[in-house]
């Protein structure tokens, strides 16, 4: 069985593919869209992607239930978990309209951050793909790298960020590589590899974090926040997945 961990990148999406139980089989690829990853020659049975899946019609409190449950676990890293606004806001034509619609569909009223707005094209891409291809719903799951690293760190939040002011922070990057190595799930060459053109080092690191979750799910592990997952108005699952227990 093949699985994949996926993160967004400048060129589209970066994917780390691996056959379960065969670390030497792993390969890294960049694709323009998530459909190309799902349809790759490996046909991954599980695609763990760092992007919200399942959008609210209205946002209550500080975001979707997965976001509310995960943030307290991450300590200083909880700001990396964005509050996803309503589907109407995500599908807005521009930033001003997104803020207007978000205000009208949130309680308490909340605008959209510029950083969050930058994710909307990829959120729309995945939302549209899953609604058009229901068969992919069981294969594509939402993950968050910092939650994966929380699990790899024995259920403890990481003290070091991986980026500071938009620039890679080597102590934090090194800590996350160490956790990936200690998991025993990935080959050293994969963890030490450089990102392909169109992707950055932190994109690759996040894809590898997603890969560890996909591998755990493929062998009967995994845990979701919430458990069981919720469902949005279109029946898409609403949950962030991570490893069930430290490897």
C-alpha positions, 0 to 999 in steps of 0.5 A: 500500500502506498501513502502520501504526505502533502503540503502546499508550495510555490509550484502547487503541491509537494508530495512525499510518497512511500510504500508502507513498510518500505522506507527505501521506496520513498520519493518526493514530487511536486504537482500542480494540483492535488488531483495529480497526486491522488492519480499518481502512479502509486495511487496512494490509498491515504493522502494526508494533506495540510489544508482544511477539509470541510467548511462551515456555513457559519463560524462559531467562536474561534473556528471549526471544532478541530481548530478549537481542540488542537490549538491548546495542545500546541502551546506557542505554536497554536497561532499556526492553526488558522480559524477557517471562515464560512464557505461563502467567505472562502469562495469570495472573489476578493479580500474585501468581499471575503471580509464582508462575508466572514463578518456576516457569517461568524459569531462573534463577527470576525474578518479574514486575515491576509495570511488566511486569505492566501490559503483560500485558492488551495482550500477551494481546490480541495473542497471542489475536488472532494465534492466532485469526486466523492470516491476521494473522500475516504483517501484524502485526510486533513492534517496539520504539521505542528499537530503531527510534530506534537504527537512525534514529540510524545504529546508535548508542544514544540518550543521552537518555531520553524520560521521566524518572520517568514524565514526558516529558523534552523533550530526549529527545523533541526528539531523537527528533522530530529523528531522525524528521524526518531520516529523510525518511519522514514529513511535518513536520506529522505529526512535529509533530502533537499526540496525539489524546485518550486518548493521550500525546505519547510514545505518538504518538512511539512509533507514529511510530517503528513507522511508519518500520519499517513503511515500511521493511519495505514497501519491502523493507528491515527487519532482525529480531532474531534473523534469521531469527525464531524461533517459539513453541509456537503458531507465532507469530514471535518477533522484534523488527523495525527498519529495515534501514539508516539512511534 
